[in-house]
Amino acid sequence: MTAIESPCILVCSIDMVTGYCFGCGRTREEIGAWLAMTPETRRAVMAELPARLETVERKPRRETRRTRLARERGETTQ
């Protein structure tokens, strides 16, 4: 079985203004349909996510799993 690439960073909360998840930038519909999407469709959505995340009204308040693990290892994050 092949792993499915996902932009999820476990910060699951939707910006009510843009409709995008604060953590990954996907819409509720995209999150719900993610497993059924073709790899090409998932890659197309992922290409749009950085621009979408620039438009959310606020940044996530919770520490992401990736940031927490880096902090626990003593690494610095960008």
C-alpha positions, 0 to 999 in steps of 0.5 A, spaced: 500 500 500 502 506 498 502 512 503 498 518 500 501 525 501 498 530 505 499 537 507 495 536 514 499 539 519 494 537 525 492 544 526 485 543 523 481 549 524 477 553 518 478 561 517 471 563 516 472 569 512 476 565 506 474 558 508 481 555 508 484 551 514 489 555 518 494 549 518 494 546 511 490 551 506 485 546 504 477 547 504 472 543 508 470 539 501 478 538 499 479 535 506 473 531 505 475 528 498 482 528 499 483 520 499 478 519 493 482 524 489 487 522 484 494 524 485 494 529 480 488 532 483 492 532 490 498 535 487 494 541 483 491 543 490 497 542 494 501 547 489 495 552 491 496 552 498 502 557 499 498 562 496 492 560 500 495 560 507 497 568 505 490 570 505 487 567 512 485 572 517 490 569 522 495 564 523 494 558 527 494 559 535 496 552 536 503 549 536 503 544 530 506 537 531 512 539 526 514 545 530 513 541 537 517 535 535 523 540 532 523 544 539 523 537 543 529 535 539 532 542 540 532 544 533 530 551 530 524 552 525 523 557 520 
